[in-house]
C-alpha cells in the first residue's frame, strides 16, 4: 500500500490512471475528483480512466445544535459566531 496525498488527489489520480490495468491498483478518493476536470487541468479523465468498484460509506443527514440555533444538515463547515 502506498499513500499518495495532496493536490485534491490529482497526484494520486495521475499515478493510478497510468498504472497497469492488472487489478492491483485501487484509488480511494473524494467524490470531488469527478468534477476536477471542470475546475482544473488534470492529466487524466476521472470518468474514462476509472471505474467504480463499491460504495464505501454513506452519511446520514441530521439536525444539530450550533451556537444556540438549530442547523439542518451536518455537512456545513461554516458556523455563525455570536457578535460582541
C-alpha positions as CSV (number, residue, x, y, z in Angstrom):
1,X,0.0,0.0,0.0
2,X,1.3,3.4,-0.9
3,X,-0.4,6.6,0.3
4,X,-0.1,9.5,-2.1
5,X,-1.8,12.6,-1.0
6,X,-2.0,16.2,-2.0
7,X,-3.4,18.4,-4.7
8,X,-7.0,17.2,-4.2
9,X,-6.0,13.7,-5.4
10,X,-4.5,15.0,-8.7
11,X,-1.2,13.3,-8.0
12,X,-2.7,10.0,-6.8
13,X,-5.2,10.1,-9.6
14,X,-2.4,10.5,-12.2
15,X,-0.4,7.6,-10.7
16,X,-3.5,5.4,-10.7
17,X,-4.5,6.3,-14.2
18,X,-1.1,5.4,-15.5
19,X,-0.8,2.1,-13.6
20,X,-1.1,-1.2,-15.4
21,X,-4.7,-2.4,-15.6
22,X,-3.9,-5.6,-13.7
23,X,-6.4,-5.2,-10.9
24,X,-3.8,-4.4,-8.3
25,X,-4.3,-0.6,-8.1
26,X,-7.1,0.9,-6.0
27,X,-7.7,4.7,-5.9
28,X,-9.7,5.8,-2.8
29,X,-10.6,9.4,-3.5
30,X,-13.3,12.0,-2.5
31,X,-16.3,12.5,-4.8
32,X,-14.9,15.9,-5.8
33,X,-12.4,14.1,-8.0
34,X,-15.2,13.6,-10.5
35,X,-15.6,17.3,-11.0
36,X,-12.0,18.3,-11.1
37,X,-11.9,18.4,-14.9
38,X,-14.4,21.3,-14.8
39,X,-12.2,23.4,-12.5
40,X,-8.7,22.4,-13.3
41,X,-6.5,20.9,-15.9
42,X,-5.7,17.4,-14.8
43,X,-3.7,14.7,-16.6
44,X,-6.5,12.2,-16.5
45,X,-10.2,11.8,-17.1
46,X,-12.0,10.6,-14.0
47,X,-14.9,9.2,-15.9
48,X,-12.9,7.5,-18.7
49,X,-9.8,6.4,-16.7
50,X,-11.5,5.0,-13.5
51,X,-14.4,2.6,-12.8
52,X,-16.3,2.5,-9.5
53,X,-15.8,-0.7,-7.5
54,X,-18.1,-0.3,-4.5
55,X,-19.9,2.1,-2.2
56,X,-17.6,2.7,0.7
57,X,-19.7,4.8,3.0
58,X,-22.9,6.8,3.3
59,X,-23.5,9.8,5.5
60,X,-26.9,10.5,7.2
61,X,-28.3,14.0,7.3
62,X,-29.0,15.2,10.8
63,X,-30.1,18.3,12.6
64,X,-27.6,19.6,15.0
65,X,-27.4,22.4,17.6
66,X,-24.8,25.0,16.8
67,X,-24.3,28.1,19.0
68,X,-27.8,28.2,20.3
69,X,-29.5,27.9,17.0
70,X,-30.7,24.8,15.2
71,X,-28.9,24.0,11.9
72,X,-30.1,21.4,9.5
73,X,-27.6,19.1,8.0
74,X,-24.2,18.3,9.5
75,X,-22.3,19.0,6.3
76,X,-21.7,22.7,6.8
77,X,-18.3,23.8,7.8
78,X,-19.3,27.4,8.4
79,X,-20.6,28.3,11.8
80,X,-22.1,31.7,12.7
81,X,-20.3,33.2,15.7
82,X,-22.1,35.4,18.2
83,X,-21.4,39.2,17.7
84,X,-19.9,41.2,20.5
